[in-house]
Amino acid sequence: MNTHATPAQMATNGARPDPIATVGIVGLGLMGMACASRLRQAGFALLGHDLDPDKRAAFSEARYGALETLHALPARCELVLLAVFDTDQVESVIEAARGLLAGSRLAGRFPLIVCTSTCDPDRIAALANRCAKAGMPFIEAPVSGTSASLAQGQAVGLLAGEEHDIRRAAPVLDVICPARHYLGAAGNGAKAKLAVNLVLGLNRGAVAEGLVFAERLGLAPEPFLNVLLGSAAYSRVMEVKGPMMARRSFRPPQSRVDQSLKDFRLIAELAGSHGQQLPFATVYTALLEGCVAAGEATADNAVIIEAVARRKNRIGPAY
């Protein structure tokens, strides 16, 4: 017999959701592993899933529990974090034939879904609505910050969804993003994250171009970076990415080129649908595409400095 009620039924009969003891993580890349590290330190039991068997093996080797099947998570977790690549993967994880919704129906319980992935705002809002109709609570929680900043407790959460679901997720959110903003309905988290990433990426490009320019003039990169850090041009990006750029050290990555390119293409698509040109973003996207063409897709996005440096022999306007 099914002894578990859906969240909607709980609200009707006054039952309380199960306390969060075990957290599932879907997507065991940079952000998923950073979340796992912090959650284990906070005392949560963890189960993880990734389509890549090597990532599952690494998760197991780190003394976490790895599951080969995605739909097994709902029976064993009160909350599932999604840290996958894009909107297509988020939709598939939840709605595929052996996804989380199917697993939840089989288990007779619906875990709270916390989506940390950067997604298309309209599609994620529609997905949240479908989840609600199915009885599965869903909140957006994309984070502003690299995997390293998340691991250090410095990530900022951009939350959207039902406030009572966000309150329920608070013990987990307190661990992965102690600083956070509530932005209202589902979809608004993605909108804010993409706008933040636009500014962040352009800032990264400006730091890279400034360092290349100084180097071409004969200034050593690392001492000049110290000048920048103490100047009116200061930004947090200089602290996080500046040393990597100055030393030309881009592995292991904190945030990858292919992830940034995915976000900037989505930004361009959304801007176009709203009748807005983004001239600086167009240049930055071309630089990211140059990095991919140069085999740097999985390098840290600080490698944008190499894309700028490679333009040194052009004659006339570069763009």
N, C-alpha and C positions, 0 to 999 in steps of 0.2 A: 504494500500500500504506500502511496505517496504521502509522506508525513510533513513535507515542506510546503509552505505557502509562497506565492509570488509576492514581490514587494507591494503590488497593488492590494492583494488580499490582506497582507499584514496591516496596511493602513486602515483597512476596513474593520478588521477584528481586533486591532490594538496590539498585536504581537510586535515584539521588538526584533530587528534583524540580529543575526548572530554577531557577536563581537569579532573583530578582525584579529585572528591569530596566525593564519597562513596566507601569504601573498603569492599569487602567481605572477610570473613575468613572461610576456610573450615578446620575443625579440631580444636576443642575447648579444647584441653588439655593444658599442661604446656606452650608450645611455642606459641600456638594460643592465649591463654589468655594474655601472656606477650606482644605479638604484639598488641593486642587490647588495653591494658592499655596505651602503648606509643602512639598509633595512636589517641586515644581519646584525650589525653593531647595535641596533635598537632592540634586538631580541625577537624579531619576527621569524617564523619558519618560512622557508622559501621553496617554491617549485618553479621550474622554468621550462620553456619550450622554444625551440627554433627549428626551422626547416633544415638548417645546416647541421649535419651530425658532428662536425668538428666543434662548432660552438656549443652544442649540447655536451660534448665530451669535456670541453674546457670548463663549463659550468659545473659538471660533476667533479672534475679534478679540484675545483675550488671548494669542494665539500658542500655544494648545494645539491638539491634534488632536481634532476632533469627528467622530463617526460617526453617520450617519443610522439605521443598523440596529444593533439591540442584539446580535443573534446573531453579528455579526462580531467582537465583542470577544474571545472565548476564543482565537481563532487568533492574536491579536496581543499578549495580556497574560498575565503569569504570576499576577497578582493583580487582582481586581476589587473595588473598594469600592462598597457600596450606600449611598446617601445620599438615599433616597426618602422619601415622606411617611408611609406607614403600612404595616401588615402586608399588606393587600391588594396594595399595589404591590410589596412585596418578593416575595410569592408569584408574582405575575404576571411580574416581571422574570426570575425563575429558571425558572418552569415553563410559561409561555405557549408557544404553538406555535413562535414564533420567539424564545424566550427564551435564557437563558444555558445551560441544560442542552442544548437542541436545538443551539445553536451549538457547544457543547463536543463533542457527539457527531459533528457534521459536521467539526470541526477535528481530532478525534482527540486532544484534550488537554483537561484539566479545570483551569482556573485556581482558585486559592484564593480563596474568597469571604469578604470581611470586611464584615459588615453593621453599619453605624453607626446605622441607623434605630431609633427607639423603637417596639417591637412588642408584640403580645400574647404573653406568655410561653409559654402552652401551644401556640399555633400556631407560634411560632418554633422551639420544641423539636421539634415534629412535622416541620416543614420541614427542620431540620437532620438529622433521622433519614432522611428521604426522600433528601436530598442524599447522605448517606453511603452509602446502598444503591445509588445511581446511580454512585458513584465520585467525587463532587465534594466536596472539603473545604470546610467551612462553619464559620465562627466568628462569634460575636456580639462586637461592640465598640461598643455605644452609648457616647457620650461625655457626661460631665457638664460643661456649660459652654456658652457662647454661641458663635456662629460667630467673633466677635471674639476671645474667649479662646482658641479653637482656633488661629486665625491667629497668635496671640502665643505659642503653645506652652504654654498654661496649662490645656488641657483634661485631664480625668481619664477614662481608659478603664475600662470595666466589662466585663471579658472573660469569655467562657464558651465552652466547646467542648473539643475534643481538645487536650491540651497540646502535642503535637508540631506541630500546625497553628499554634498560637499562637507557638511558637518560630520556625517558618518565616516567619511574618508579622512577626517582630520588627523587621526593618529599616524597614518601613512604620509599624508601631505606634510605634516610637521617635520618628518624626517627627510624627505627628498627636496622640499622647497619651503624652508622655514619662512621666507619672505614671499608673499603672494598677493595677487590682486583678484578680486571678483568682478567679472565683466558682464554678468547677466546670462542671457540665453545662449544655448549651444551654438557654436559658430563664431561667437565673438572672441573666444580664446584664440582661434586660428587667425582671425583678422588682426588681432593685436600682435600675435607672434610674427606674422609675415611683415607687418609694418616695422616692428622692432628689428627683424632680420635685414630689412632693406637698409635701415640706418646703420646697423652694425656692419654689414658687408661693405657699404660705401666707406665707412670709417676705416675698415681694414685696408681697402684699396688705397685710401689717402695716405695711411701710414707707410704702406709698401712703396708708393710712388715717391714720398718724401725721402725715405731711406735710400732708394735708388738714385734719386737726384743728388743727394748729399755725397753719396759714394762716387758718382761720376765727377763731382767737383773736387774729389780728393780727400774727403772726410771719412775717417774710419767708422764703420756702421755702429759698433757697440758704444764707443764714446759719444757719438752723435745721438744715439737713442737716449742716453742719459740727459742730454741737452733737451731733447723733445719732452721727456718726462717732467722736466722742471719748467717747461715753457707754457705760454698761453695756449698752445695747440694740444695740451695734454688731453688724453682720453683713456678710459679703462682698457681699451683695445691695445694701447701701447704696452701696458703692463702684461697683458695675457699673451699677445701675439708678437709684440716687438722683439723680445729676445730670440724667439724662433726665427724671425725674419733676419735679424742681425747676424745670427750664427749660421743661417741657411740649414736649419735642422727641423725637419718636418715629420719625423716618425719617432715614436708612435704618435698617431694623430689624436687630437682632442675633439676635433670636429672636421669632417672630411670634405674634400672638394666636391665629390658627387652629391653629397647631401646639400651643400650650399647651392649648387647648380640646380638641383631639383626645386629648391625653394625659390630661387630667382626666376625660374621659368614659370612657376605658379604665380609669383608676384606680377610678372609681365602679362600673363593671361588675364588675371583679375583686373589689373589696371586697364587693359585694353577693353574689357567688357564694361568698364565704367567710364570710358572715353577719356582716359588720362594717359598722357605720354610720360615716361620716366627716362629722360635722356641719360642720366648718370648710371642708372641700373642697366641700360642697354650696353654701355661700355663695359661695365663690370661683368655682365653675363658673357660677353665676348672673351674677356680675359679668363673666366672660369672654363669656358669651352676650349681655350688654348691650353689650359692646364691638362684637361682630359686628353686632348690630342697628343700631348707630350708624355702621356703615361702616368700622370700625377693624380688620377681620379681618387685614389684611396689615401693620398697624402693629406696632412693637415692643411686646412684652407689658408694658413699663413704662406703657403707656397705661391700665393698670388703674386708675391714679390718677384718670383722667377718669370711669371708671365709679363710683368712690367719690364723687367731687365731684358727680356728677349726682344723688346721693341727698339733696342738702341740703334740699330742700323737703318731704320726707316728714314726716308727723306720726305720732308713736308709733313702735313697733318697725318697723325697716326690713325685717326678714327674717321 
